[in-house]
């Protein structure tokens, strides 16, 4: 569903400098906020008293537990409310006895550099690299504040996104942990640039556009060379491509296979944007790790999903968003509007069939199409489509960690894992809309929100 705006590769040092400047704003906010300072700065343990603890989504929650954090990791999970001084004189208590405590949420499909709206085309021309970097800092902060401590960014301006990822990791910027993907696209297909004057098309075209398996092999290697954590391909057309090329299969079978094999050989996973049945099945046969959207999966698709162990990332929120915009606003072109209404309305039923057939689901929103910070609306839509609350929470924690290959550090509250923890007033197992109002956010042992 993402806008097809791939830039050229830019000088990374320059972009990092831009993000360092952007980080100054985030740092000043952190100094002013008492909640951001409540994590002991590595000088002692942090002790959480959790009234209800969902340590492993998919299993039953626990009552009255203590979670101990040191140096950003979970050091102990104990039954009962253990006195903090057991863990040292400097141990700090965070009282969440009246809260529902669970692992940080994970969104496997975001675009932190944009939000869909009537001025997107204008912004492509008017916004500098510095502007894009500043905007992404703001969107990253909104995402973290809403309880999402890890995201997979599936295509943004690459050098700016890699610098944002690294800035977050180094503590310069307040945001979620970022798995940053690069896009591999065919000429004229979804993810290539469109809807602009020819000279701008040439200016904005990416170095990772490829045609034929050998060009696609090189493009994949180039993307990884410049810093991609993952690879994204578009096996089908897309709703937001400003061209009347439909949503059918666009990338050939041998192009897909070459990209997947090359990425896997270099230790990178591959996500495929895919709407139409033929494109879904071609990507799954090529060995992709996830299908994004999966709007028209059929019985063969479901067999391939289960055979390969691939995940479906449904992005129902993107579908609902574009249907609303196509119906109630006038900025979309005629080709985009027609695709948005058709595909968006079909996504709920298709998701329901895939889930009921046993396809593995990883939570993903396509935020950037929808507004950042509203990511949890996806959970409401998933529940509306028939997925139980317990499975939704698992999709946004355990399954997300598995998809990005980080189950050893993320997804559950267990000893040795990163202390990514959120808390809510009431149980989302009883009312999934509770995820819309997260009251406490900790990432890697640091508190970013505590209402």
C-alpha positions as CSV (number, residue, x, y, z in Angstrom):
1,X,0.0,0.0,0.0
2,X,3.0,2.3,0.4
3,X,3.7,5.3,-1.9
4,X,6.1,4.4,-4.7
5,X,8.9,6.9,-4.1
6,X,12.3,5.3,-4.1
7,X,15.2,7.9,-4.0
8,X,18.8,7.6,-5.2
9,X,21.4,6.6,-2.7
10,X,22.7,9.6,-0.7
11,X,25.9,10.2,1.2
12,X,25.4,8.5,4.5
13,X,27.7,10.8,6.5
14,X,25.7,13.8,5.5
15,X,22.4,12.1,6.5
16,X,23.8,11.0,9.8
17,X,24.7,14.6,10.6
18,X,21.2,15.6,9.8
19,X,19.8,13.1,12.2
20,X,22.3,14.1,14.9
21,X,20.8,17.6,14.6
22,X,17.3,16.2,14.8
23,X,18.3,14.1,17.8
24,X,19.0,17.4,19.7
25,X,15.3,18.1,19.8
26,X,14.5,14.6,21.1
27,X,17.4,14.8,23.7
28,X,16.1,18.2,25.0
29,X,12.7,16.7,25.5
30,X,14.2,13.7,27.4
31,X,16.0,16.0,29.8
32,X,12.8,17.9,30.5
33,X,10.7,14.7,31.1
34,X,11.0,13.1,34.5
35,X,9.5,9.8,33.1
36,X,12.4,9.4,30.8
37,X,14.9,9.6,33.6
38,X,13.2,6.9,35.7
39,X,15.4,3.9,34.8
40,X,18.5,4.2,37.0
41,X,20.9,5.0,34.1
42,X,22.6,1.6,34.6
43,X,23.4,2.4,38.3
44,X,21.1,-0.2,39.8
45,X,18.3,-2.6,39.1
46,X,14.8,-1.6,38.2
47,X,12.1,-3.7,39.8
48,X,8.6,-3.9,38.4
49,X,5.7,-5.1,40.5
50,X,3.1,-6.4,37.9
51,X,-0.4,-7.0,39.0
52,X,-1.2,-9.0,35.9
53,X,1.8,-10.2,33.8
54,X,1.4,-11.7,30.3
55,X,5.0,-12.9,30.1
56,X,4.4,-15.0,27.0
57,X,1.5,-14.0,24.8
58,X,-0.5,-17.0,23.7
59,X,-0.3,-18.4,27.3
60,X,-2.3,-17.5,30.3
61,X,-1.4,-14.3,32.2
62,X,0.1,-14.5,35.7
63,X,-0.9,-12.7,38.9
64,X,1.3,-10.7,41.2
65,X,4.8,-11.1,39.7
66,X,8.1,-9.2,39.9
67,X,10.2,-8.4,36.9
68,X,13.9,-7.3,37.5
69,X,15.8,-5.3,34.9
70,X,19.5,-4.6,34.8
71,X,21.6,-3.0,32.0
72,X,18.5,-3.1,29.7
73,X,17.8,-6.8,30.0
74,X,15.5,-8.9,32.2
75,X,17.5,-10.5,35.0
76,X,14.6,-12.2,36.9
77,X,10.9,-13.0,36.8
78,X,9.6,-14.0,40.2
79,X,6.3,-14.9,41.7
80,X,5.1,-12.4,44.3
81,X,6.0,-8.8,45.0
82,X,9.7,-9.0,45.9
83,X,11.2,-6.2,48.0
84,X,13.5,-4.1,45.7
85,X,16.4,-4.0,48.2
86,X,16.9,-7.7,47.5
87,X,18.5,-6.5,44.3
88,X,20.7,-3.8,45.8
89,X,20.5,-0.6,47.7
90,X,20.0,1.4,44.5
91,X,17.2,-0.7,43.1
92,X,14.2,1.4,41.9
93,X,10.6,0.2,42.2
94,X,8.0,0.8,39.4
95,X,4.6,0.0,40.8
96,X,2.3,-1.6,38.2
97,X,0.3,-3.6,40.7
98,X,-3.0,-2.2,39.2
99,X,-1.9,-2.7,35.6
100,X,-1.8,-5.3,32.8
101,X,1.9,-5.8,31.9
102,X,3.1,-7.4,28.7
103,X,6.0,-7.4,26.2
104,X,6.4,-4.3,23.9
105,X,4.4,-4.4,20.8
106,X,6.0,-5.0,17.4
107,X,4.8,-3.6,14.0
108,X,6.2,-5.5,11.0
109,X,5.2,-3.0,8.3
110,X,5.7,0.7,8.8
111,X,7.0,3.7,6.8
112,X,8.4,6.2,9.2
113,X,9.2,8.9,6.7
114,X,5.7,9.8,5.5
115,X,2.0,10.0,6.1
116,X,-0.5,9.6,3.2
117,X,-2.3,12.9,2.4
118,X,-3.1,15.4,-0.3
119,X,0.4,17.0,-0.3
120,X,2.6,13.9,-0.8
121,X,3.5,14.7,-4.4
122,X,4.3,18.3,-3.5
123,X,6.4,17.1,-0.5
124,X,8.6,15.0,-2.8
125,X,9.8,18.1,-4.5
126,X,9.8,20.5,-1.5
127,X,11.1,18.5,1.4
128,X,14.9,18.3,1.7
129,X,16.8,15.3,3.1
130,X,17.0,17.3,6.4
131,X,13.2,17.8,6.4
132,X,12.5,14.1,5.8
133,X,14.9,13.2,8.6
134,X,13.3,15.6,11.0
135,X,9.8,14.3,10.1
136,X,10.9,10.7,10.6
137,X,12.2,11.5,14.1
138,X,8.7,12.8,15.0
139,X,7.0,9.8,13.6
140,X,9.4,7.4,15.4
141,X,8.6,9.1,18.7
142,X,4.8,8.8,18.2
143,X,5.2,5.1,17.4
144,X,7.2,4.4,20.5
145,X,4.8,6.4,22.7
146,X,2.0,4.2,21.5
147,X,3.6,1.1,22.8
148,X,5.4,-0.2,19.7
149,X,9.0,-0.9,20.8
150,X,10.2,-2.6,17.6
151,X,9.2,-2.0,14.0
152,X,10.2,-3.2,10.5
153,X,10.4,-0.2,8.1
154,X,9.5,-1.6,4.7
155,X,10.9,1.0,2.4
156,X,11.8,4.6,3.0
157,X,14.6,6.8,1.7
158,X,17.4,4.4,2.6
159,X,20.3,6.5,3.9
160,X,18.0,8.6,6.1
161,X,16.3,5.4,7.5
162,X,19.6,3.7,8.2
163,X,20.8,6.7,10.0
164,X,17.5,6.9,12.0
165,X,17.9,3.3,12.9
166,X,21.4,3.8,14.1
167,X,20.5,7.0,15.9
168,X,17.8,5.2,17.9
169,X,20.2,2.3,18.7
170,X,22.8,4.7,20.0
171,X,20.3,6.6,22.1
172,X,20.5,9.8,20.2
173,X,16.8,9.7,19.2
174,X,13.6,8.5,20.9
175,X,12.0,5.8,18.8
176,X,11.4,2.1,18.4
177,X,14.0,-0.4,17.5
178,X,14.1,-0.4,13.7
179,X,14.6,-3.2,11.2
180,X,15.2,-1.2,8.0
181,X,14.5,-2.8,4.6
182,X,15.6,-1.7,1.1
183,X,13.3,-2.1,-1.9
184,X,14.0,-4.0,-5.0
185,X,11.7,-3.0,-7.8
186,X,11.3,-3.6,-11.6
187,X,11.1,-0.8,-14.0
188,X,7.6,0.7,-14.1
189,X,6.4,-1.6,-11.4
190,X,5.1,-0.9,-7.9
191,X,7.9,0.6,-5.7
192,X,9.4,2.4,-8.8
193,X,8.6,6.1,-9.0
194,X,5.6,7.3,-11.0
195,X,3.2,10.1,-11.5
196,X,5.9,12.8,-12.1
197,X,7.4,14.6,-15.1
198,X,10.0,12.6,-17.0
199,X,13.0,14.6,-15.7
200,X,11.8,14.1,-12.1
201,X,11.3,10.4,-12.8
202,X,15.0,10.2,-13.8
203,X,16.1,12.2,-10.8
204,X,14.2,10.2,-8.3
205,X,14.8,6.7,-9.6
206,X,16.6,4.3,-7.4
207,X,19.8,2.3,-8.0
208,X,17.9,-0.8,-6.9
209,X,15.6,-0.9,-9.9
210,X,16.3,-4.1,-11.8
211,X,15.0,-6.1,-14.8
212,X,15.9,-9.8,-15.2
213,X,17.4,-12.1,-12.7
214,X,21.1,-11.0,-13.0
215,X,20.3,-7.3,-12.6
216,X,18.1,-8.2,-9.6
217,X,20.9,-10.2,-8.0
218,X,23.2,-7.1,-8.3
219,X,20.5,-4.8,-7.0
220,X,20.0,-7.0,-3.9
221,X,23.7,-7.1,-3.2
222,X,23.9,-3.3,-3.6
223,X,21.0,-2.7,-1.2
224,X,22.7,-4.9,1.5
225,X,26.1,-3.2,0.9
226,X,24.5,0.1,1.8
227,X,23.0,-1.1,5.0
228,X,19.7,-2.9,4.5
229,X,18.6,-5.2,7.3
230,X,16.0,-6.8,5.0
231,X,14.8,-6.8,1.5
232,X,11.4,-5.8,0.2
233,X,10.1,-6.7,-3.3
234,X,6.8,-6.1,-5.0
235,X,5.6,-9.2,-6.8
236,X,2.4,-7.5,-7.7
237,X,1.2,-4.0,-8.5
238,X,0.1,-1.7,-5.7
239,X,-2.8,0.4,-4.7
240,X,-0.9,3.7,-4.3
241,X,1.2,3.5,-7.5
242,X,-0.1,6.4,-9.5
243,X,-0.4,4.4,-12.7
244,X,-3.1,2.2,-14.2
245,X,-1.1,-1.0,-14.1
246,X,-3.4,-2.9,-11.8
247,X,-2.5,-5.2,-8.8
248,X,-1.6,-8.4,-10.7
249,X,1.8,-10.1,-10.8
250,X,4.5,-7.8,-12.1
251,X,7.9,-9.3,-11.1
252,X,8.7,-12.5,-12.9
253,X,9.3,-15.9,-11.2
254,X,13.0,-15.9,-12.0
255,X,13.5,-12.4,-10.8
256,X,11.8,-13.2,-7.5
257,X,13.9,-16.4,-7.0
258,X,17.2,-14.6,-7.7
259,X,16.4,-11.9,-5.2
260,X,15.4,-14.3,-2.5
261,X,18.3,-16.6,-3.0
262,X,20.8,-13.7,-3.0
263,X,19.3,-12.1,0.1
264,X,19.2,-15.3,2.0
265,X,22.8,-16.1,1.1
266,X,23.8,-12.7,2.7
267,X,21.7,-13.4,5.8
268,X,18.8,-11.1,5.0
269,X,15.1,-12.0,5.0
270,X,12.7,-11.0,2.2
271,X,9.2,-9.5,2.4
272,X,7.0,-9.3,-0.6
273,X,4.3,-6.8,-1.2
274,X,1.6,-8.9,-2.9
275,X,-2.1,-8.4,-3.6
276,X,-3.1,-10.7,-6.5
277,X,-3.1,-14.5,-6.2
278,X,-0.5,-15.2,-8.8
279,X,1.9,-12.8,-7.3
280,X,1.4,-14.1,-3.8
281,X,2.0,-17.7,-5.0
282,X,5.0,-16.8,-7.1
283,X,6.7,-15.0,-4.1
284,X,5.9,-17.9,-1.8
285,X,7.4,-20.4,-4.3
286,X,10.5,-18.2,-4.5
287,X,10.9,-18.6,-0.7
288,X,10.0,-15.2,0.7
289,X,9.8,-14.9,4.5
290,X,6.6,-12.8,4.6
291,X,3.8,-11.7,2.4
292,X,2.6,-8.1,2.9
293,X,-1.2,-7.5,2.5
294,X,-1.9,-10.9,0.9
295,X,-5.3,-9.6,-0.3
296,X,-6.3,-12.4,-2.6
297,X,-4.7,-15.5,-1.2
298,X,-6.3,-18.7,-2.4
299,X,-6.1,-22.4,-1.4
300,X,-2.8,-22.9,-3.1
301,X,-1.5,-19.8,-1.3
302,X,-2.5,-21.2,2.0
303,X,-0.7,-24.5,1.3
304,X,2.4,-22.6,0.3
305,X,2.3,-20.5,3.4
306,X,2.1,-23.5,5.6
307,X,4.7,-25.5,3.6
308,X,7.3,-22.7,3.7
309,X,6.5,-21.3,7.2
310,X,6.1,-17.8,5.8
311,X,4.1,-15.2,7.6
312,X,1.2,-13.1,6.4
313,X,1.4,-9.4,7.5
314,X,-2.2,-8.3,6.8
315,X,-2.1,-4.5,7.1
316,X,-5.9,-4.2,7.5
317,X,-5.5,-0.7,8.8
318,X,-4.0,0.4,5.5
319,X,-7.0,-1.1,3.6
320,X,-9.5,0.7,5.9
321,X,-7.6,4.0,5.5
322,X,-7.4,4.0,1.7
323,X,-11.1,3.1,1.4
324,X,-12.0,6.0,3.7
325,X,-9.8,8.4,1.8
326,X,-11.0,7.2,-1.6
327,X,-14.6,7.6,-0.5
328,X,-14.4,10.9,1.4
329,X,-11.5,12.9,-0.1
330,X,-10.6,14.2,-3.6
331,X,-6.8,14.1,-3.7
332,X,-6.4,10.5,-5.0
333,X,-6.1,10.0,-8.8
334,X,-8.7,7.9,-10.6
335,X,-6.4,4.8,-10.9
336,X,-5.5,4.9,-7.2
337,X,-9.1,5.5,-6.1
338,X,-10.4,2.5,-8.1
339,X,-7.7,0.2,-6.7
340,X,-8.2,1.5,-3.1
341,X,-11.9,0.8,-3.0
342,X,-11.7,-2.6,-4.6
343,X,-8.7,-4.0,-2.7
344,X,-9.4,-2.3,0.6
345,X,-12.9,-3.7,0.9
346,X,-11.7,-7.2,0.2
347,X,-8.9,-7.4,2.7
348,X,-10.9,-8.3,5.9
349,X,-12.6,-11.4,4.3
350,X,-9.3,-12.6,2.8
351,X,-7.5,-12.2,6.1
352,X,-10.2,-14.1,7.9
353,X,-9.9,-17.1,5.6
354,X,-6.1,-17.2,5.8
355,X,-6.1,-17.0,9.6
356,X,-8.8,-19.7,10.0
357,X,-6.8,-22.0,7.6
358,X,-3.8,-21.8,9.9
359,X,-1.5,-19.3,8.2
360,X,1.0,-17.7,10.6
361,X,0.2,-14.0,11.2
362,X,2.6,-11.3,12.1
363,X,1.1,-7.9,13.1
364,X,1.7,-5.1,10.6
365,X,-0.2,-1.9,9.8
366,X,1.5,-0.1,6.8
367,X,1.6,3.0,9.1
368,X,2.5,5.9,7.0
369,X,-0.6,5.1,4.9
370,X,-2.5,5.3,8.2
371,X,-1.3,7.9,10.8
372,X,1.6,7.0,13.0
373,X,0.8,6.4,16.6
374,X,-2.6,4.8,15.7
375,X,-0.9,1.4,15.0
376,X,-3.1,-0.5,17.5
377,X,-6.2,0.2,15.4
378,X,-4.9,-2.8,13.4
379,X,-5.7,-5.0,16.4
380,X,-9.3,-3.8,16.5
381,X,-9.7,-4.6,12.8
382,X,-8.1,-8.1,13.2
383,X,-10.5,-8.8,16.0
384,X,-13.4,-7.6,13.9
385,X,-12.3,-10.0,11.2
386,X,-12.5,-13.0,13.6
387,X,-9.0,-13.3,15.3
388,X,-9.2,-13.9,19.1
389,X,-7.5,-11.2,21.3
390,X,-4.9,-13.7,22.6
391,X,-3.8,-14.6,19.1
392,X,-3.6,-10.9,18.1
393,X,-1.3,-10.2,21.1
394,X,0.9,-13.1,20.0
395,X,1.0,-11.8,16.5
396,X,2.3,-8.5,17.8
397,X,5.0,-10.0,20.0
398,X,6.1,-13.6,19.7
399,X,5.4,-13.9,16.0
400,X,7.0,-10.5,15.1
401,X,10.2,-11.6,17.0
402,X,10.2,-14.8,15.1
403,X,9.7,-13.1,11.7
404,X,12.8,-10.8,12.2
405,X,14.9,-13.6,13.7
406,X,15.1,-12.1,17.2
407,X,13.2,-14.6,19.3
408,X,16.2,-14.9,21.5
409,X,15.9,-11.2,22.6
410,X,12.3,-10.1,21.9
411,X,8.7,-11.1,22.1
412,X,8.3,-12.3,25.7
413,X,9.3,-11.3,29.2
414,X,11.9,-13.8,30.1
415,X,15.4,-13.8,31.6
416,X,18.0,-12.7,29.2
417,X,15.7,-10.8,26.8
418,X,15.6,-7.1,26.2
419,X,13.4,-5.3,28.7
420,X,10.8,-4.1,26.3
421,X,7.7,-3.8,28.4
422,X,4.4,-2.0,28.2
423,X,1.4,-1.6,30.6
424,X,-2.3,-0.9,30.3
425,X,-5.0,-0.1,32.8
426,X,-7.1,-3.1,31.8
427,X,-6.7,-6.4,30.0
428,X,-6.6,-6.3,26.2
429,X,-7.6,-10.0,26.4
430,X,-11.0,-8.9,27.5
431,X,-11.2,-5.7,25.3
432,X,-8.6,-5.5,22.5
433,X,-9.2,-1.7,22.2
434,X,-7.3,-1.3,25.4
435,X,-4.2,-1.3,23.2
436,X,-5.2,2.1,22.0
437,X,-4.3,3.6,25.3
438,X,-0.9,2.4,26.5
439,X,0.1,4.0,29.8
440,X,3.6,2.7,30.3
441,X,6.4,2.1,27.8
442,X,9.9,0.7,28.5
443,X,12.4,-0.2,25.8
444,X,15.7,-1.9,26.7
445,X,15.2,-1.0,30.3
446,X,14.6,2.8,29.8
447,X,11.1,4.2,30.6
448,X,9.8,6.5,27.9
449,X,6.2,6.9,29.2
450,X,4.6,6.4,32.6
451,X,1.2,8.0,33.1
